[in-house]
Amino acid sequence: MTNDHIMGLLLAIPEIAAWPQMATILTRTADKVRMDWLLPVLGCQAVGGGEDDALPGVAAIACTQISIILADDLLDEDPRGEHQRIGVGQAANLALAFQAAAFRVIDLAPISAPLRAAVQGSLAALALKTAYGQWLDVQNFQGEDDYWKVVEAKSTPFYGAALQVGAQLGGASPDVVTALYAIGVQLGEIVQLFDDLEDALQVPAGPDWTQGRNNLLILYARSAPHEGRAYFVDLLSRVAEPASLRQAQQLLIDSGAVSYAMYQAVMRYQAARQRLADLQLPHPEPIQQALTAQMAPLSTLLQQLGLEVPPELMI
């Protein structure tokens, strides 16, 4: 499936065609087909459906992700966000517009009424769960239990729903649809853990450091017992200084925070692969490849940090 297929479907929607700003964001955002957008194809193919069957789901998921990014950048006050170009009010309005566009795509899709209702229900649940997760995230809760609560609400529903919608469009049974949602949740957890690793190790310090966002590595180094804990806590107020950030990031490695995040990712990778194998789907290979592709950068990151790569990451 090419970008032209996705953009063609979206730009043919009358409301989007009449709104140049939406078309501009679509064009800017969709310079290439994203793996996330293709998850409905993987879910559809895994249960025996075709790529064309999944196209409405791909377009709806693309709109949903754009909506999430617009809102998330606003909440994080991200200097790279669209709101920096067009203003907070316009960005918030466009976030709502793209969320609505996801439902409009399915409304116009040539599918049966029961299937349309099921897919719309999946998208509605995704939107509501993610909004709640974003609300939780800006509360800057403390503790690992709260961390996973935020991840479950904010980061995983998108990936679960993307596979779920694809399976629905492919004609899967309710049990298989539910199982693929669960696999998508585990994929989303892996994605979040990798994002935490990248955000914690980026230079200069990003919102996870400066705004106290929920990041597993920072949480671990701040709360787990280790020799440098008190010093790490002291450094947190000075991470805007390059030297302090470098020391804090080194403590993420020395304290075992990086290894702990890697361990959590490996556990979810193995569990997702086992769940997928147990389903005995007609064509599980695309989902297997997506899981493996998400894990591969973790091995590269470990090597860059000079850490040992565990056997589970030799993939």
ZANU-904796 format. One record per residue (C-alpha): residue in one letter; x, y, z. Coordinates in Angstrom, 2 decimals, m for minus. Last residue first. Example, Ala and Ser with C-alpha at 12.3 -4.5 7.8 and 13.67 -1.06 7.14 Angstrom:
2
r = S; east = 13.67; north = m1.06; up = 7.14
r = A; east = 12.30; north = m4.50; up = 7.80
This chain:
315
r = I; east = 17.13; north = m11.28; up = 16.32
r = M; east = 19.87; north = m11.47; up = 18.92
r = L; east = 17.76; north = m9.46; up = 21.38
r = E; east = 16.80; north = m12.49; up = 23.47
r = P; east = 20.48; north = m13.42; up = 23.72
r = P; east = 21.16; north = m10.26; up = 25.78
r = V; east = 23.25; north = m7.48; up = 24.19
r = E; east = 26.04; north = m6.44; up = 26.55
r = L; east = 26.40; north = m2.70; up = 27.06
r = G; east = 28.75; north = m0.32; up = 25.27
r = L; east = 26.10; north = 2.37; up = 24.94
r = Q; east = 26.15; north = 2.13; up = 21.15
r = Q; east = 25.83; north = m1.67; up = 21.41
r = L; east = 22.79; north = m1.32; up = 23.65
r = L; east = 21.20; north = 1.11; up = 21.19
r = T; east = 21.73; north = m1.28; up = 18.26
r = S; east = 20.06; north = m4.10; up = 20.19
r = L; east = 17.14; north = m1.85; up = 21.04
r = P; east = 16.82; north = m0.84; up = 17.39
r = A; east = 15.92; north = m4.46; up = 16.47
r = M; east = 12.99; north = m4.77; up = 18.88
r = Q; east = 10.45; north = m2.84; up = 16.81
r = A; east = 11.41; north = m4.72; up = 13.64
r = T; east = 10.92; north = m8.03; up = 15.45
r = L; east = 7.39; north = m7.13; up = 16.48
r = A; east = 6.56; north = m5.92; up = 12.97
r = Q; east = 8.02; north = m9.09; up = 11.46
r = Q; east = 5.86; north = m11.29; up = 13.67
r = I; east = 2.84; north = m9.20; up = 12.67
r = P; east = 3.60; north = m9.70; up = 8.97
r = E; east = 4.23; north = m13.46; up = 9.50
r = P; east = 0.89; north = m14.33; up = 11.14
r = H; east = m0.71; north = m15.50; up = 7.88
r = P; east = m3.50; north = m18.07; up = 8.38
r = L; east = m3.64; north = m17.54; up = 12.16
r = Q; east = m2.55; north = m20.21; up = 14.64
r = L; east = m3.67; north = m18.13; up = 17.65
r = D; east = m1.09; north = m19.75; up = 19.95
r = A; east = 1.77; north = m18.44; up = 17.80
r = L; east = 0.52; north = m14.85; up = 18.21
r = R; east = 0.28; north = m15.23; up = 21.97
r = Q; east = 3.82; north = m16.63; up = 22.05
r = R; east = 5.16; north = m13.79; up = 19.94
r = A; east = 3.43; north = m11.23; up = 22.16
r = A; east = 4.81; north = m12.79; up = 25.35
r = Q; east = 8.37; north = m12.85; up = 23.99
r = Y; east = 8.23; north = m9.22; up = 22.91
r = R; east = 6.65; north = m8.17; up = 26.20
r = M; east = 9.38; north = m9.80; up = 28.25
r = V; east = 12.07; north = m8.33; up = 25.98
r = A; east = 10.70; north = m4.80; up = 26.44
r = Q; east = 10.66; north = m5.10; up = 30.25
r = Y; east = 14.24; north = m6.38; up = 30.23
r = M; east = 15.35; north = m3.47; up = 28.05
r = A; east = 13.77; north = m1.00; up = 30.49
r = Y; east = 15.60; north = m2.70; up = 33.37
r = S; east = 18.91; north = m2.66; up = 31.49
r = V; east = 18.63; north = 1.08; up = 30.89
r = A; east = 17.77; north = 1.73; up = 34.55
r = G; east = 20.63; north = m0.46; up = 35.81
r = S; east = 22.07; north = 2.26; up = 38.05
r = D; east = 25.21; north = 2.66; up = 35.94
r = I; east = 23.31; north = 3.22; up = 32.68
r = L; east = 20.81; north = 5.76; up = 33.99
r = L; east = 23.70; north = 7.20; up = 36.01
r = Q; east = 25.48; north = 8.01; up = 32.76
r = Q; east = 22.38; north = 9.91; up = 31.68
r = A; east = 22.47; north = 11.99; up = 34.87
r = Q; east = 26.15; north = 12.77; up = 34.38
r = R; east = 25.60; north = 13.85; up = 30.78
r = L; east = 22.60; north = 15.96; up = 31.80
r = S; east = 24.65; north = 17.69; up = 34.50
r = A; east = 27.39; north = 18.54; up = 32.00
r = P; east = 24.91; north = 19.86; up = 29.43
r = E; east = 23.11; north = 22.16; up = 31.92
r = A; east = 19.35; north = 21.92; up = 31.39
r = V; east = 19.60; north = 18.78; up = 33.51
r = R; east = 20.04; north = 20.88; up = 36.64
r = S; east = 16.99; north = 20.09; up = 38.79
r = L; east = 17.34; north = 16.38; up = 38.09
r = L; east = 21.00; north = 16.39; up = 39.14
r = D; east = 20.12; north = 16.29; up = 42.84
r = V; east = 17.93; north = 13.22; up = 42.33
r = F; east = 20.81; north = 11.56; up = 40.49
r = Y; east = 23.22; north = 12.39; up = 43.32
r = A; east = 20.89; north = 10.81; up = 45.85
r = R; east = 20.54; north = 7.67; up = 43.71
r = G; east = 24.19; north = 7.19; up = 42.84
r = E; east = 24.83; north = 4.16; up = 45.02
r = H; east = 21.68; north = 2.29; up = 44.03
r = P; east = 18.25; north = 1.64; up = 45.56
r = A; east = 15.50; north = 2.19; up = 42.97
r = S; east = 13.54; north = 5.48; up = 43.14
r = R; east = 15.22; north = 8.15; up = 41.01
r = A; east = 17.12; north = 5.83; up = 38.68
r = Y; east = 13.96; north = 3.76; up = 38.11
r = L; east = 11.70; north = 6.76; up = 37.50
r = I; east = 14.21; north = 8.24; up = 35.06
r = L; east = 14.36; north = 4.96; up = 33.16
r = L; east = 10.60; north = 4.39; up = 33.22
r = N; east = 9.69; north = 7.83; up = 31.88
r = N; east = 6.49; north = 9.49; up = 33.11
r = R; east = 6.94; north = 13.19; up = 32.40
r = G; east = 8.76; north = 15.36; up = 34.93
r = Q; east = 8.56; north = 18.53; up = 32.84
r = T; east = 12.29; north = 19.08; up = 32.24
r = W; east = 13.44; north = 15.46; up = 32.09
r = D; east = 10.65; north = 13.75; up = 30.14
r = P; east = 10.11; north = 17.09; up = 28.37
r = G; east = 13.48; north = 16.89; up = 26.57
r = A; east = 17.05; north = 17.33; up = 27.80
r = P; east = 19.42; north = 18.44; up = 25.04
r = V; east = 20.45; north = 15.83; up = 24.03
r = Q; east = 18.52; north = 12.56; up = 23.94
r = L; east = 19.19; north = 9.68; up = 26.34
r = A; east = 15.98; north = 9.80; up = 28.36
r = D; east = 13.85; north = 10.45; up = 25.29
r = E; east = 15.38; north = 7.58; up = 23.31
r = L; east = 15.03; north = 5.07; up = 26.14
r = D; east = 11.50; north = 6.23; up = 26.97
r = D; east = 10.54; north = 5.99; up = 23.30
r = F; east = 11.88; north = 2.43; up = 23.26
r = L; east = 9.76; north = 1.62; up = 26.30
r = Q; east = 6.73; north = 3.20; up = 24.67
r = V; east = 7.19; north = 1.18; up = 21.48
r = I; east = 7.52; north = m2.03; up = 23.50
r = E; east = 4.33; north = m1.16; up = 25.39
r = G; east = 2.56; north = m0.50; up = 22.10
r = L; east = 3.60; north = m3.91; up = 20.79
r = Q; east = 2.15; north = m5.44; up = 23.95
r = V; east = m1.12; north = m3.56; up = 23.38
r = G; east = m1.14; north = m4.70; up = 19.74
r = I; east = m0.88; north = m8.30; up = 20.91
r = A; east = m3.90; north = m7.69; up = 23.17
r = Y; east = m5.87; north = m6.20; up = 20.27
r = L; east = m4.95; north = m9.26; up = 18.24
r = A; east = m6.46; north = m11.49; up = 20.92
r = T; east = m9.70; north = m9.48; up = 21.00
r = V; east = m10.09; north = m9.65; up = 17.21
r = V; east = m9.36; north = m13.38; up = 17.33
r = D; east = m12.13; north = m13.93; up = 19.88
r = P; east = m14.58; north = m11.71; up = 17.96
r = S; east = m14.05; north = m13.75; up = 14.78
r = A; east = m11.99; north = m12.25; up = 11.97
r = G; east = m13.54; north = m10.78; up = 8.82
r = G; east = m10.51; north = m8.94; up = 7.48
r = L; east = m12.05; north = m5.55; up = 8.31
r = Q; east = m12.34; north = m6.67; up = 11.93
r = A; east = m8.75; north = m7.91; up = 11.96
r = G; east = m7.54; north = m4.58; up = 10.60
r = V; east = m9.56; north = m2.68; up = 13.19
r = Q; east = m8.09; north = m4.79; up = 15.99
r = L; east = m4.52; north = m4.39; up = 14.75
r = A; east = m4.88; north = m0.60; up = 14.84
r = A; east = m6.95; north = m0.73; up = 18.03
r = G; east = m4.20; north = m2.45; up = 20.00
r = Y; east = m1.55; north = m0.12; up = 18.65
r = F; east = m3.53; north = 3.02; up = 19.48
r = P; east = m4.73; north = 1.67; up = 22.83
r = T; east = m1.11; north = 1.10; up = 24.02
r = S; east = 0.39; north = 4.52; up = 24.66
r = K; east = m2.11; north = 6.53; up = 26.68
r = A; east = m4.19; north = 4.28; up = 28.94
r = E; east = m1.89; north = 1.31; up = 29.43
r = V; east = 1.19; north = 3.53; up = 29.47
r = V; east = m0.38; north = 5.80; up = 32.11
r = K; east = m1.28; north = 2.85; up = 34.34
r = W; east = 2.19; north = 1.41; up = 33.76
r = Y; east = 3.77; north = 4.56; up = 35.15
r = D; east = 1.27; north = 4.70; up = 38.02
r = D; east = 2.42; north = 1.28; up = 39.19
r = E; east = 6.03; north = 2.33; up = 38.69
r = G; east = 5.84; north = 5.28; up = 41.06
r = Q; east = 5.13; north = 9.00; up = 40.62
r = F; east = 2.32; north = 10.73; up = 38.75
r = N; east = 3.21; north = 13.59; up = 36.42
r = Q; east = m0.41; north = 14.77; up = 36.11
r = V; east = 0.32; north = 15.50; up = 32.45
r = D; east = 0.35; north = 11.77; up = 31.71
r = L; east = m3.02; north = 11.07; up = 33.30
r = W; east = m4.79; north = 13.52; up = 30.97
r = Q; east = m2.98; north = 12.04; up = 28.00
r = G; east = m4.11; north = 8.58; up = 29.10
r = Y; east = m7.72; north = 9.74; up = 29.42
r = A; east = m7.58; north = 11.15; up = 25.90
r = T; east = m6.03; north = 7.89; up = 24.69
r = K; east = m8.78; north = 5.77; up = 26.23
r = L; east = m11.54; north = 7.94; up = 24.72
r = A; east = m10.08; north = 8.00; up = 21.22
r = L; east = m9.31; north = 4.28; up = 21.16
r = A; east = m12.78; north = 3.36; up = 22.46
r = A; east = m14.35; north = 5.48; up = 19.71
r = L; east = m12.11; north = 3.88; up = 17.07
r = S; east = m13.07; north = 0.37; up = 18.16
r = G; east = m16.77; north = 1.29; up = 18.20
r = Q; east = m16.52; north = 2.77; up = 14.72
r = V; east = m14.99; north = m0.52; up = 13.57
r = A; east = m17.87; north = m2.54; up = 15.05
r = A; east = m20.53; north = m0.19; up = 13.68
r = R; east = m19.04; north = m0.30; up = 10.19
r = L; east = m18.91; north = m4.11; up = 10.37
r = P; east = m22.61; north = m4.27; up = 11.32
r = A; east = m23.51; north = m1.79; up = 8.51
r = S; east = m21.62; north = m3.68; up = 5.84
r = I; east = m18.60; north = m2.13; up = 4.15
r = P; east = m18.09; north = 0.35; up = 1.32
r = A; east = m16.32; north = 2.97; up = 3.46
r = L; east = m17.99; north = 6.39; up = 3.81
r = D; east = m18.71; north = 6.09; up = 7.55
r = I; east = m15.30; north = 4.51; up = 8.05
r = V; east = m13.55; north = 7.57; up = 6.63
r = R; east = m15.89; north = 9.88; up = 8.57
r = F; east = m14.91; north = 8.21; up = 11.85
r = A; east = m11.22; north = 8.92; up = 11.27
r = A; east = m12.12; north = 12.43; up = 10.08
r = A; east = m13.59; north = 13.21; up = 13.51
r = Q; east = m10.23; north = 12.65; up = 15.18
r = F; east = m8.61; north = 14.69; up = 12.44
r = A; east = m10.97; north = 17.60; up = 13.07
r = L; east = m10.51; north = 17.48; up = 16.84
r = A; east = m6.73; north = 17.73; up = 16.43
r = L; east = m7.35; north = 20.50; up = 13.88
r = N; east = m9.20; north = 22.52; up = 16.51
r = A; east = m6.39; north = 22.08; up = 19.03
r = A; east = m3.82; north = 23.15; up = 16.43
r = Q; east = m5.84; north = 26.25; up = 15.50
r = G; east = m6.18; north = 27.28; up = 19.14
r = V; east = m2.52; north = 26.72; up = 19.98
r = G; east = m1.09; north = 28.69; up = 17.06
r = I; east = m0.26; north = 27.84; up = 13.44
r = R; east = 3.49; north = 27.31; up = 13.42
r = Q; east = 4.30; north = 26.55; up = 17.06
r = H; east = 1.02; north = 24.64; up = 17.28
r = E; east = 2.43; north = 22.15; up = 14.75
r = G; east = 4.84; north = 20.89; up = 17.38
r = R; east = 8.64; north = 21.08; up = 17.22
r = P; east = 8.96; north = 23.18; up = 20.40
r = D; east = 6.88; north = 20.56; up = 22.26
r = E; east = 4.64; north = 22.21; up = 24.84
r = D; east = 4.07; north = 18.67; up = 26.13
r = L; east = 0.29; north = 19.12; up = 26.19
r = L; east = 0.30; north = 20.82; up = 22.79
r = D; east = 2.58; north = 18.19; up = 21.30
r = D; east = 0.27; north = 15.47; up = 22.62
r = A; east = m2.80; north = 17.09; up = 21.07
r = L; east = m1.31; north = 17.37; up = 17.59
r = I; east = 0.28; north = 13.92; up = 17.89
r = I; east = m3.02; north = 12.30; up = 18.92
r = S; east = m4.91; north = 13.90; up = 16.03
r = I; east = m2.24; north = 12.81; up = 13.55
r = Q; east = m2.49; north = 9.29; up = 14.98
r = T; east = m6.26; north = 9.21; up = 14.59
r = C; east = m6.09; north = 10.44; up = 11.01
r = A; east = m3.60; north = 7.71; up = 10.10
r = I; east = m5.71; north = 5.11; up = 11.93
r = A; east = m8.74; north = 6.09; up = 9.86
r = A; east = m6.78; north = 5.94; up = 6.60
r = V; east = m5.34; north = 2.53; up = 7.48
r = G; east = m8.76; north = 1.23; up = 8.52
r = P; east = m10.31; north = 2.37; up = 5.24
r = L; east = m7.47; north = 0.59; up = 3.37
r = A; east = m7.75; north = m2.74; up = 5.21
r = D; east = m9.90; north = m4.55; up = 2.67
r = D; east = m7.51; north = m3.40; up = m0.07
r = E; east = m4.63; north = m5.21; up = 1.64
r = G; east = m6.51; north = m8.50; up = 1.70
r = G; east = m8.03; north = m10.59; up = 4.46
r = G; east = m6.83; north = m13.95; up = 5.77
r = V; east = m6.61; north = m13.30; up = 9.52
r = A; east = m2.99; north = m12.15; up = 9.40
r = Q; east = m3.68; north = m10.05; up = 6.31
r = C; east = m6.19; north = m7.87; up = 8.14
r = G; east = m4.02; north = m7.39; up = 11.21
r = L; east = m1.00; north = m6.53; up = 9.11
r = V; east = m3.01; north = m4.14; up = 6.96
r = P; east = m4.47; north = m2.49; up = 10.09
r = L; east = m0.85; north = m2.03; up = 11.31
r = L; east = 0.04; north = m0.06; up = 8.19
r = W; east = m0.38; north = 3.36; up = 9.79
r = D; east = 2.09; north = 2.53; up = 12.54
r = M; east = 4.69; north = 1.50; up = 9.97
r = R; east = 4.51; north = 4.98; up = 8.50
r = V; east = 4.00; north = 5.62; up = 4.80
r = K; east = 6.24; north = 8.50; up = 3.76
r = D; east = 5.90; north = 12.26; up = 3.47
r = A; east = 2.61; north = 11.79; up = 5.28
r = T; east = 2.86; north = 14.46; up = 7.93
r = R; east = 3.49; north = 17.35; up = 5.55
r = T; east = 0.85; north = 16.24; up = 3.04
r = L; east = m1.71; north = 15.49; up = 5.73
r = I; east = m0.94; north = 18.76; up = 7.48
r = T; east = m1.48; north = 20.68; up = 4.25
r = A; east = m4.71; north = 18.82; up = 3.47
r = M; east = m6.07; north = 19.71; up = 6.89
r = Q; east = m5.10; north = 23.36; up = 6.37
r = P; east = m6.77; north = 23.42; up = 2.95
r = W; east = m10.22; north = 22.52; up = 4.34
r = A; east = m12.69; north = 21.89; up = 1.50
r = A; east = m11.00; north = 18.64; up = 0.45
r = I; east = m11.10; north = 17.50; up = 4.08
r = E; east = m14.86; north = 18.00; up = 4.36
r = P; east = m15.49; north = 16.41; up = 0.96
r = I; east = m13.50; north = 13.22; up = 1.65
r = A; east = m11.48; north = 12.64; up = m1.52
r = L; east = m8.33; north = 13.91; up = 0.22
r = L; east = m8.50; north = 10.99; up = 2.63
r = L; east = m8.84; north = 8.22; up = 0.05
r = G; east = m6.18; north = 9.66; up = m2.23
r = M; east = m3.86; north = 10.25; up = 0.70
r = I; east = m3.97; north = 6.59; up = 1.70
r = H; east = m3.58; north = 5.18; up = m1.80
r = D; east = m0.92; north = 7.76; up = m2.71
r = N; east = 1.09; north = 6.83; up = 0.37
r = T; east = 1.45; north = 3.35; up = m1.02
r = M; east = 0.00; north = 0.00; up = 0.00
